[in-house]
Structures are given as structure tokens and as C-alpha cells.
Amino acid sequence: MEWLSKCVNRLYPSACPDDCDATCLPPLQTTSLPTVLPTADCAGCVKPCALHPVVPPQLNIDRSRPLYNTVPGYAIHLIILTGKTDWPAHIEDDNSLAQALIEEKLNHRIVVTNASLPSRFSNQRNAHDVILMPDNVIIANVTPRRALALLDFVYGCPSGFATYPSPYNNLLLVCGHARKDKRCGTIGPMLQKALEDAMRICQVDAQVALVSHLGGHAFAGNLVIYTHQGQRAIWYGRVTPCHCIDVIQQSVAEDRVIRELLRAAFQAGCAKERVQVCSTPKLLDW
């Protein structure tokens, strides 16, 4: 991850000794991706829609404020595979891996998220698999005690962590953090089912997971779409079940951004390739 190491080495002094002889995280190989294209506003379903559940009006979704640029820039995303969805309201107070990582990351541009996907490779007590984005690799047997070691590993320090290629070429993260906010707890499962149905209809290979707090609860449903093996991230807000077929077909299958839903877009190594996705704003550098 040479590109990331250069960004953070000035901010983060590694705790790794000079004679550390364990394995290193493989460098991130960025590739040229298809151009992100703007699309017309999402067609959605004919209203009233008889196919999808309606978002309860009493949830008071914020439909007045602009969505675009409501996601702060970040360098990496650590997705902890917990195999559950009943996380406490504040995962940073849970005496868990998420808490340990949030405490150790200080002010770095790191997003830490719990996900409902189960760990496949971890076999130690209190250990979890962690997906590292944008590398899209799984780091196994991460425990709260090894949180600092994980960050050192991510920043280029050799370590004893085992890594595996992620099986998810396209990964969709839906905020379903019910104990944090009723809006996401209500809409999240609705979107998960609608997205899975849309994937079958459109014959698109992707994985959907419920995740903890993504920020912007007032804009629920919140959705993050990682495509191209994690190297592109599209953040959407105010997504409803009626949007899901268009989301899968356009944003996952066709590399199109739905402007009315867009909160932010990021791409690994795209500093020299800014892409127009709206009338004036441009794709953010990742």
C-alpha cells in the first residue's frame, strides 16, 4: 500500500521494530477503471408501488438538505465481520474490536464499521475477520489486543496476520444500526431485501450486508457501494426499496452514478483522473 503509506507516515509513527521479519501486506495494485458516468434521476417504481414496502412517513427523513459532499474524505475503511446486527448504540463503547480500533486510530482518516457478514477465516477466541478497503483483502484473527498491530500492518509494517483475497467483487453496505437510530434500523432491512431481489432480477453478482453507523442518519437509507474489487466507492442517501433495481443496474452493473442519491464518490489512485459526475462537483480523490 505504497500510496497509503506516503499519506499517513507523516502522521502516524509505526510501532514496528526495524528487525521485524513477518509478512507484509501486499501492495495495492490500482487499475484503470471504467469512467463514472452521470445518469438521469432514478426512475424508481411507478407510484403507488405494489412491489416494495413503503418507508414509514413518521421516520421524518430529511429531504430538504443537499446530499452531495456530506461524507468526509477517508483513506481506508476497516469492515469488521461480526456475524450479527444487534450492535450497541455506540460501538466505540462496547469493549470490542471496533472500540479498540477506534481508540487506536486517533484522528486518522479511517472508517471503522461493524458488518453482519460472518468471519470465514478467524479461528481464535474473540477474533474477527476484517475487510480492508480499498485493498479488498480479508485480514484474519484480529482481536482487540491486536488493534494497534493491525493498524501498523495496514500502514506497511510486517506482521503475523494472515490475509486472504476477498470473495466480494461488489460489496454493498446498508446502514441497519437499529440501536443507534430508528430510521436506519427500519429502512436498513427493507433495503437489504430489495437489493438482494434486484440482484437476482438483474443477474448481478454482489454481496449485501447490514452495517453499523455510517453517518447521516437523517438521510436514511444510507448505502455504500464498493465496486471493482473495492477500488471505487459510491455513497448514497435517501435510498428506498423502489430505488434498488436502478441502483443495481446502473451503479453496480453500468458504473453510473444516480445524482439525486449521491452523497460522495471515491476511487483509489484517481488523483490524476477526476471524473465529472454532477453538473459542477467532481469525483473526490481517494
C-alpha positions as MATLAB code, in Angstrom:
seq = 'MEWLSKCVNRLYPSACPDDCDATCLPPLQTTSLPTVLPTADCAGCVKPCALHPVVPPQLNIDRSRPLYNTVPGYAIHLIILTGKTDWPAHIEDDNSLAQALIEEKLNHRIVVTNASLPSRFSNQRNAHDVILMPDNVIIANVTPRRALALLDFVYGCPSGFATYPSPYNNLLLVCGHARKDKRCGTIGPMLQKALEDAMRICQVDAQVALVSHLGGHAFAGNLVIYTHQGQRAIWYGRVTPCHCIDVIQQSVAEDRVIRELLRAAFQAGCAKERVQVCSTPKLLDW';
ca = [
       0.000    0.000    0.000;
       2.641    2.485   -1.038;
       0.073    5.146   -1.871;
      -1.414    4.975    1.635;
       1.916    4.779    3.433;
       3.015    8.035    1.846;
      -0.199    9.714    3.010;
      -0.026    8.640    6.628;
       3.632    8.124    7.521;
       3.937   11.800    8.355;
       1.049   11.478   10.806;
       1.475    8.009   12.259;
       4.757    6.764   13.771;
       4.870    2.982   13.321;
       5.480    0.868   16.403;
       7.124   -1.880   14.363;
      10.755   -2.688   15.222;
      13.371   -2.456   12.496;
      14.152   -6.172   12.678;
      10.522   -7.248   12.289;
      10.639  -10.222    9.867;
       6.976  -11.185    9.483;
       4.976  -10.858    6.295;
       3.833   -7.530    4.839;
       0.504   -6.556    3.350;
       0.719   -6.914   -0.451;
       0.895   -3.554   -2.267;
      -2.363   -2.217   -3.608;
      -2.407   -2.546   -7.379;
      -4.626    0.224   -8.702;
      -6.041   -0.310  -12.161;
      -7.668    1.891  -14.746;
     -11.408    1.710  -14.141;
     -14.311    2.476  -16.464;
     -15.339    6.117  -16.364;
     -18.041    7.017  -13.879;
     -20.963    8.425  -15.819;
     -23.753   10.645  -14.506;
     -27.242    9.367  -15.087;
     -30.640   10.937  -15.064;
     -32.540   10.921  -11.805;
     -33.555    7.456  -10.688;
     -36.755    6.328  -12.375;
     -37.780    4.273   -9.358;
     -41.084    2.456   -9.401;
     -44.497    3.526  -10.583;
     -46.252    5.096   -7.621;
     -48.027    3.851   -5.676;
     -45.758    0.796   -5.842;
     -47.300   -2.588   -5.092;
     -43.966   -4.466   -5.111;
     -41.976   -2.781   -2.353;
     -42.670   -1.726    1.243;
     -43.185    1.976    1.817;
     -40.811    3.909    4.042;
     -42.930    4.972    7.036;
     -43.549    8.725    6.811;
     -43.209    9.132   10.592;
     -39.457    8.433   10.307;
     -39.007   12.061    9.246;
     -36.274   11.551    6.654;
     -34.503   14.829    5.850;
     -35.404   15.567    2.240;
     -34.549   19.257    2.255;
     -30.777   19.477    2.752;
     -28.398   18.761   -0.162;
     -26.856   15.268   -0.089;
     -23.718   15.867   -2.108;
     -20.422   16.203   -0.179;
     -21.942   15.017    3.118;
     -19.275   12.304    3.566;
     -15.831   13.370    4.857;
     -12.879   12.105    2.856;
     -11.214    9.000    4.230;
      -8.144    6.898    3.458;
      -9.177    3.387    4.469;
     -12.263    1.510    5.584;
     -11.988   -1.331    8.111;
     -15.083   -3.554    7.975;
     -15.324   -5.961   10.913;
     -17.224   -9.156   10.098;
     -19.213   -9.765   13.279;
     -21.926  -12.108   12.012;
     -24.635  -10.154   13.830;
     -26.645   -6.935   13.677;
     -27.537   -6.195   17.312;
     -24.608   -3.875   17.961;
     -24.869   -1.393   20.830;
     -25.748    2.194   20.013;
     -22.097    3.232   20.361;
     -19.723    0.566   19.052;
     -16.821    2.581   20.457;
     -18.089    1.793   23.989;
     -18.565   -1.949   23.530;
     -15.247   -3.351   24.818;
     -14.873   -4.894   21.367;
     -12.567   -4.862   18.349;
     -14.420   -1.838   16.997;
     -13.798    0.045   20.226;
     -10.109   -0.877   20.211;
      -9.627    0.231   16.605;
     -11.487    3.497   17.122;
      -9.329    4.276   20.163;
      -6.086    3.474   18.348;
      -6.807    5.238   15.062;
      -6.689    8.670   16.719;
      -7.541   11.356   14.159;
      -6.575    9.455   11.040;
      -8.897    9.206    8.100;
     -10.098    5.702    8.940;
     -13.694    4.480    8.931;
     -14.420    1.558   11.291;
     -17.659   -0.333   10.692;
     -19.251   -3.500   12.043;
     -20.893   -5.717    9.418;
     -23.402   -8.561    9.565;
     -21.278  -10.873    7.402;
     -19.712  -13.784    9.327;
     -15.965  -14.264    9.710;
     -14.731  -17.053    7.447;
     -11.097  -17.440    8.418;
     -10.673  -16.420   12.065;
     -10.356  -19.315   14.492;
      -9.059  -17.628   17.636;
     -11.100  -16.564   20.638;
     -12.626  -13.069   20.331;
     -11.121  -12.727   16.837;
     -12.772  -11.460   13.689;
     -12.062  -11.177   10.002;
     -11.599   -7.575    8.851;
     -12.062   -6.440    5.265;
      -9.617   -3.697    4.337;
     -10.797   -1.271    1.678;
      -9.729   -0.239   -0.926;
      -7.369   -3.249   -0.972;
     -10.362   -5.607   -0.686;
      -8.413   -8.162    1.316;
      -9.505  -10.037    4.427;
      -7.212   -9.926    7.453;
      -7.928  -12.821    9.810;
      -7.724  -13.360   13.564;
      -7.843   -9.715   14.576;
      -8.546   -9.334   18.287;
      -8.972   -6.172   20.383;
      -5.476   -6.676   21.793;
      -4.048   -6.623   18.270;
      -5.788   -3.438   17.138;
      -2.584   -1.379   17.098;
      -0.750   -4.206   15.334;
      -3.457   -4.227   12.678;
      -3.030   -0.507   12.031;
       0.743   -0.949   11.807;
       0.156   -3.782    9.343;
      -2.163   -1.624    7.251;
       0.436    1.145    7.228;
       3.121   -1.178    5.861;
       4.682   -2.810    8.911;
       5.422   -6.550    8.693;
       3.194   -8.637   10.921;
       1.980  -12.143   11.592;
      -1.523  -11.523   10.243;
      -2.832  -13.904    7.612;
      -4.543  -12.300    4.616;
      -6.959  -13.712    2.069;
      -8.456  -12.335   -1.143;
     -11.946  -11.024   -0.530;
     -14.613  -13.003   -2.400;
     -16.687   -9.838   -2.868;
     -16.064   -8.077   -6.172;
     -19.054   -5.848   -5.432;
     -19.928   -5.192   -1.789;
     -22.979   -3.175   -0.743;
     -23.134   -1.876    2.828;
     -26.521   -0.793    4.162;
     -26.758    1.041    7.467;
     -29.064   -1.031    9.664;
     -27.888    0.147   13.086;
     -31.210   -0.065   14.901;
     -29.903    0.763   18.373;
     -28.226    3.882   17.014;
     -31.150    5.303   15.054;
     -34.675    4.076   14.397;
     -34.614    5.318   10.824;
     -31.676    3.133    9.808;
     -32.989    0.233   11.891;
     -36.273    0.360    9.999;
     -35.099    1.098    6.463;
     -31.894   -0.993    6.520;
     -33.530   -4.462    6.434;
     -36.021   -3.224    3.826;
     -33.161   -2.148    1.569;
     -31.205   -5.350    2.145;
     -34.081   -7.471    0.861;
     -34.891   -5.130   -2.028;
     -31.231   -5.060   -3.131;
     -30.955   -8.850   -2.968;
     -34.143   -9.148   -5.034;
     -32.787   -6.612   -7.533;
     -29.518   -8.547   -7.860;
     -31.452  -11.669   -8.827;
     -33.623   -9.767  -11.300;
     -30.642   -8.021  -12.908;
     -28.390  -11.102  -12.627;
     -25.647   -9.086  -10.948;
     -23.094  -10.732   -8.665;
     -22.784   -8.752   -5.429;
     -22.992   -9.150   -1.659;
     -25.226   -7.062    0.600;
     -24.571   -6.604    4.314;
     -26.114   -4.574    7.106;
     -23.582   -2.399    8.896;
     -23.270   -0.091   11.861;
     -23.327    3.713   11.829;
     -22.254    5.280    8.519;
     -23.132    8.857    9.424;
     -26.033   10.913    8.177;
     -28.917    9.076    9.845;
     -31.228   11.877    8.775;
     -30.558   10.772    5.180;
     -31.591    7.134    5.683;
     -31.449    4.768    3.895;
     -27.709    5.061    3.665;
     -25.827    2.822    1.269;
     -22.148    2.390    0.361;
     -21.373    0.552   -2.867;
     -17.862   -0.851   -3.314;
     -17.226   -1.995   -6.883;
     -14.204   -3.103   -8.931;
     -12.722   -5.137   -6.075;
     -13.135   -2.251   -3.658;
     -11.335    0.393   -5.699;
     -14.436    2.529   -6.224;
     -16.872    3.614   -3.508;
     -20.206    5.342   -4.083;
     -22.113    6.674   -1.068;
     -25.861    7.141   -1.434;
     -28.518    8.585    0.849;
     -32.330    8.633    0.930;
     -32.394    5.253   -0.806;
     -35.744    3.454   -0.725;
     -36.682   -0.069   -1.860;
     -38.097    1.447   -5.059;
     -34.609    2.722   -5.991;
     -32.894   -0.650   -5.681;
     -33.282   -2.039   -9.184;
     -31.857    1.182  -10.642;
     -29.034    1.144   -8.060;
     -28.009   -2.395   -9.006;
     -28.418   -1.955  -12.746;
     -26.877    1.486  -13.068;
     -24.360    1.859  -10.261;
     -23.126   -1.722   -9.942;
     -23.518   -3.083  -13.467;
     -23.033    0.077  -15.543;
     -20.743    2.381  -13.490;
     -23.324    5.143  -13.389;
     -23.977    7.496  -10.509;
     -27.551    8.428   -9.631;
     -27.257   12.134   -8.933;
     -30.318   12.557   -6.735;
     -28.978    9.942   -4.263;
     -25.269   10.823   -4.344;
     -23.505   11.766   -1.104;
     -19.915   11.171   -2.308;
     -17.783    9.075   -4.651;
     -14.213    7.884   -4.112;
     -11.737    5.988   -6.244;
      -8.336    4.572   -5.301;
      -5.477    6.297   -7.064;
      -7.687    8.694   -9.010;
      -5.854   11.943   -8.235;
      -4.927   12.335  -11.897;
      -8.299   11.169  -13.218;
     -11.027   13.446  -11.942;
     -14.382   12.429  -13.349;
     -17.438   14.586  -13.818;
     -20.417   13.046  -12.005;
     -22.606   16.095  -11.447;
     -23.146   19.391  -13.185;
     -20.353   21.080  -11.216;
     -18.920   18.821   -8.435;
     -16.401   16.157   -9.404;
     -15.393   12.725   -8.207;
     -13.487   13.013   -4.961;
      -9.901   11.789   -4.705;
      -9.404    8.734   -2.517;
];
